[in-house]
């Protein structure tokens, strides 16, 4: 009988856990090393002390899924995540705090893609017919994924689009999907996201364009659930080492030695599923003697990154009119673009009442400056409410900068070593779906080698 392939995975984020589940399903023995004391990577849960001194289980960033994320949703279902309880389904729309924006009319909220999404866009209450026709022309381009040259930005591709359509639709969608404003973001990647949102099949009963907001913390939504499934369903083929940072990779004949401070494993294949910056530092020694790895390190090192900040506040006895609202730009462009009412998202947790998450995409500056800008924005929008600041999390490398012409590194680093992460080759920007797809692809490649 052939010996099962042994795989070492470095990194227990969403990509690493997707690779682990995929590889174990295919009969491999997996040993995973995670530098942090908990799983999740850049999409993980954390404990924050609430206004009354109670612990709140929040996230290091607020994420949105859509019904087109079939890889993510399939894997969640595989490991037993109750999707209807874990995710709140909303039809595609961007209602704004000041009453503007757009969303599907009630009679079209259950229409499948693309009709529900198109109804939401066309039914925007304050738009004129010239704006609606301009949007229809854009939808046609997205439908056929017509982007033009690779060097075009989203703003280039939307030249001539009325100002209201740009401000109430294109800009919010662009910054939420690519974490860049339209004048800097890749039109080709944005078009792919919109094409898949409008044209592809969704998952199960959900339309591809449905917004899916996490009702529970991100740890329970995927990495912890995946680890529990691996531990209970495949304990003989799964080992997890937390708090074990792998700094180098050592080749031993046709095998690899993966070293943590207090744990190690000799494996046949390696899946490197850490952030790009960590991977390039750790693989420098390998790149010094391996031309293929050297090329990969150069590609990964050339990536630029953008930041996302999440500011958590508490305001008693105040609720948003929707679980999520879009926000118009502040005069200084320093405030949040979206705010989420965690009390509405998780009504089973009374401690979440009044907890809001403000998301500042493509941000810059220190956390204190970002916090001050958001607190001022909150007071302007809701002058009668009293806001208490709970926590600000700034991820300076939250997403790779998805600019026109950006070349992402391949998933193969060298013979027997694969990369997994939302920054590796693929059609999507830095999203949970991109991370999960890369993890599945790496797991399949490592078990097939």
FENHUQUI-V825943 format. One record per backbone hydrogen bond with DSSP energy under -1.0 kcal/mol. NH is the residue of the N-H (numbers start at 1). CO is the residue of the C=O. Records with the same first field share a line. If there is no record, write none. Layout:
NH: CO, CO
This chain:
7: 29
8: 269
9: 31
10: 271
11: 33
17: 13
18: 14
19: 15
20: 16
21: 17
22: 18
23: 19
24: 20
25: 21
26: 22
27: 24
28: 23
29: 5
30: 237
31: 7
32: 239
33: 9
34: 241
40: 12
43: 40
46: 58
48: 56
50: 54
53: 50
56: 48
58: 46
60: 44
65: 212
67: 210
68: 208
69: 66
70: 68
73: 69
74: 70
75: 71
76: 72
77: 73
78: 74
79: 75
80: 77
81: 76
83: 81
86: 82
87: 83
88: 213
90: 211
94: 102
96: 100
97: 326
99: 96
108: 105
109: 106
111: 108
116: 112
118: 114
119: 115
120: 116
121: 117
122: 118
123: 119
127: 124
132: 128
133: 129
134: 130
135: 131
136: 132
137: 133
138: 134
139: 135
140: 136
141: 137
142: 138
143: 139
144: 140
146: 141
152: 149
154: 185
155: 182
157: 153
158: 154
159: 156
161: 158
166: 162
167: 163
168: 164
169: 165
170: 165
171: 166
173: 169
174: 170
175: 171
176: 172
177: 173
178: 174
184: 181
185: 181
186: 402
187: 152
190: 186
191: 187
192: 188
193: 189
194: 190
195: 191
196: 192
197: 193
198: 194
199: 195
206: 203
210: 207
211: 90
212: 65
213: 88
215: 86
221: 217
222: 218
224: 219
226: 222
227: 223
228: 224
229: 225
230: 226
231: 227
232: 228
233: 229
234: 230
237: 234
239: 30
241: 32
243: 36
244: 34
250: 257
252: 255
255: 252
256: 267
257: 250
258: 265
260: 263
265: 258
267: 256
268: 6
269: 6
270: 416
271: 8
272: 418
273: 10
279: 275
280: 276
281: 277
282: 278
283: 279
284: 281
287: 283
288: 284
289: 286
294: 290
295: 291
296: 292
297: 293
298: 294
299: 295
300: 296
301: 297
302: 298
306: 399
308: 395
309: 360
310: 393
311: 358
312: 391
313: 356
314: 388
315: 354
325: 339
326: 95
327: 337
333: 330
337: 359
338: 359
339: 325
340: 357
341: 323
342: 355
345: 341
346: 342
349: 346
352: 349
353: 350
355: 352
356: 313
357: 340
358: 311
359: 338
360: 309
363: 307
370: 366
371: 367
372: 368
373: 369
374: 370
375: 371
376: 372
377: 373
378: 374
379: 375
380: 376
381: 377
382: 378
385: 382
388: 314
390: 312
391: 312
393: 310
395: 308
398: 395
399: 306
401: 304
403: 401
406: 403
413: 417
414: 417
417: 414
418: 270
419: 411
420: 272
424: 421
425: 409
431: 429
435: 431
436: 432
437: 433
438: 434
439: 435
440: 436
441: 437
442: 438
443: 439
444: 440
445: 441
446: 442
447: 443
448: 444
449: 445
